[in-house]
């Protein structure tokens, strides 16, 4: 942890060479950290022009099972299993039929121009009928809680580790740092949050 100006670096000076330590192709790892040694989102520190909107691929609706036997189980299109709906031009291709309480997840990429990068979206905001339910925002990383990322995302049903949709609701025991303003942990239900056939999400 060098002090400011302790190691002067000039423009164009070589500060390191990339290698391949086992975490992907050859690369030089670079981070911006807070005074508390917490990694921060580097794009927040650069004036990076971005004219390309994020691309939304799917919206997944997940039934949330009740904790007691007296409440009928929640379903999506009559099933107890999550269902993903394809998105075309910002709209899902078919409307889900929901009973009980559900959670919403989205699969999206953010394509950044000049140079062309494909990244995860920085901000996911859940709005139902004009009312903001909450948002997932990636300002920083807390290494002490990164093991919970698997709680925050859907993974391939075959057990693969390819990240899938980002959950726009907080599951039980999830203490991740980037959920903001979620009432009822972002869970939606009939009739408290949703009205059958009358919702825009």
Secondary structure, 3 states (H helix, E strand, C coil): CCCCCCCCCCCCCCCCCCECCCCCCCECCCCEECCCCCEECHHHHCCCCCCCCCEEEEEEEEECCCCCCCCCCCEECCECCCEEEEEECCEECCCCCEECEEEEEEEEEEEECCCCEEECCCEEEEEECCEEEEEEECCECCHHHHHHHHHHEEECCCCCCCEEEEECCCCCCCCCCCEECCHHHHCEECCCCCCCCCCCC
